[in-house]
Amino acid sequence: MPNALTTPNYNIFDPAIRADPYGVYGALREEALVFQNPMLGMWMANGYD
């Protein structure tokens, strides 16, 4: 079975996301707890076990 890595595509500086970030945070936790954000040039951790 192939293993595909995807990078969530959210701009955390978008005004709509900044106004209510909790829906995006929930989606990020479901999609990828840790991922590399190319826009920021860093890794992001969205939760822990």
Sequence and secondary structure as in RCSB ss.txt:
>XXXX:A:sequence
MPNALTTPNYNIFDPAIRADPYGVYGALREEALVFQNPMLGMWMANGYD
>XXXX:A:secstr
           TT HHHHHSTHHHHHHHHHH SEEEETTTTEEEE    
